[in-house]
Amino acid sequence: MTSIAHFTGFKQAAALAGAIIFASSAIQAHAQTQVRFASVGGLTDAGLYLAEELGYFREAGLVVEMKRMSNAPTLLTSIATNQLEVAGASITPGMFTAMTQGMKLKVVGDKQSVRPGFAATRLVVVKALSADTPAKMVQALRGKNVAVSAKAGSSYYNAASLLADHGVTLTDVRIRELAFPNMVTALATGAIEGAYIIEPFLSEVIRKGLAVDVSNPGDFASTGPARINVPLVYSEKFAANRPAAEAFMLAYMKGVRVYNDAFVKNIDKEKVIEILARRAGVEVETVRNSNPAGLDPNQDINRESFDEIQKFFVDQGLMSAAVPLDDLIDPSFAAAAIAKIGRYK
C-alpha cells in the first residue's frame, strides 16, 4: 500500500511539475516580442538570416516575421505608419522629407553598404563596348542607355558618382528605371548598354558574358565608416520601446558579425554560405561566387554620405532643401549593443 501511495503521489507531483513547465513555456512564448521586418529581399538580408538561424533573436526574446516589399517608398510608408517595426530601405528623398511631415522614423544601422572589398552593387557595361580600360568603357556610354533601379534612390546617386569618376555626367547618358531582374534581360537584348546592378544579378550578367564590371576598386576605398546604401530603419513606435529595440540591434549585430567572420576572416564560411543561399532562395554557387555586400559589424553610420546624397537629391530637383539629420539618425541602439559585446576588430 505504501508503495502504491508513494507511486500515486509521485505521479501527481510529476503531473504538477509538467503543468508548471508547460505554463512557464506558454508564458515565455507569450512574452516574446513580435517584430515585423521587411525589405526587397536578397542576400543583403544576411544579418537577419543568421541572427534567426543561430538563435540570436530567440535568445533576445524576439520573434521576427520577415516580409518582402517591392520598393523603398512602400517600405518607408509602412515603417512611418507603424505597419512595420523594422525595415531595410534604400535612401530616398522620402526618407528625408518624412521628418518634415511628422513621420519620426529612425535610421539606426547598416543593412547594405560599400567598403573596401565589399560592394554588392556595381556599374556594368555591355561587352559590345569593350575597351582596354574601364574608363574607356564608361566613356563609351555617352549617348547610351544606363539603367538604375530608381531615380529617387541611392542607386541613382551611386551610378552618377561612378560615371563622374570617368568624366561622364548624367546628361551624357539616358537614364532608364528598371527593376534589377529586368536589367539582365535588357542587357542581353541591347535595350540598355549599362546598369547599376545588385547581386545576384550582377554575377549572372558577368557569368553569362553579357557585361563587364567597370567599377574602379578605388571607388570603394573609403577609410572611414562604410557608405550605407540601405540603412536599417526603426519605426517611431518601435524605437520608443527601448528594451525590444536594443534587443533587436544586439541580435542583429551578432548575426552581422558572423557574416563578417565568414567573409573577412574565413570562419565557418561554407556554413554561412549554405544558410544565406537557402534563406535567399538561390544556389550555393551563386553566393560563393558573388561579390559580398558590406554589413558594418559595428553598425556605424556615415553621416557625411547621407549629407552627400541629400545634396544630390536637391541638385536633381527631387528635394526642395536638405533637412537636419539629428532627428533621423540615431546611433544609440548600436552603441548600447557595443557596450555589451565590444567593438568588432
Secondary structure, 3 states (H helix, E strand, C coil): CHHHHHHHHHHHHHHHHHHHHHHHHHHHHHHCEEEEEEECCCHHHHHHHHHHHCCHHHHCCEEEEEEECCCHHHHHHHHHCCCCCEEECCCCHHHHHHHHCCCCCEEEEEEEEEECCECCEEEEEEHHHCCCCHHHHHHCCCCCEEEECCCCCHHHHHHHHHHHCCCCCHHHCEEEECCHHHHHHHHHHCCCCEEEEECCHHHHHHHCCCEEECCCHHHHCCCCCCEEEEEEEECHHHHHCHHHHHHHHHHHHHHHHHHHHHHHHCCCHHHHHHHHHHHHCCCHHHHHHCCCCECCCCCCCCHHHHHHHHHHHHHCCCCCCCCCCCCCECCHHHHHHHHHHCCCC
